[in-house]
Amino acid sequence: TDIFSSDFDRQLYRITLVGQPLIGVDGRKSLSIEGLPILSVEHELRMRAEAAD
């Protein structure tokens, strides 16, 4: 159930950020709740090249 009921459908938009985890105003790093980090193309290609050596 939703705490705010409405008469229309709502949509959720997700953003994916590349880079270091964000740091909150309290100084703590953001934590992933679920799943693995998404790598940049450059990082993923570098990891594959290193694994092939």
Sequence and secondary structure as in RCSB ss.txt:
>XXXX:A:sequence
TDIFSSDFDRQLYRITLVGQPLIGVDGRKSLSIEGLPILSVEHELRMRAEAAD
>XXXX:A:secstr
  SS  SS          SS  B TTS B   SSS     HHHHHHHHHHHH 
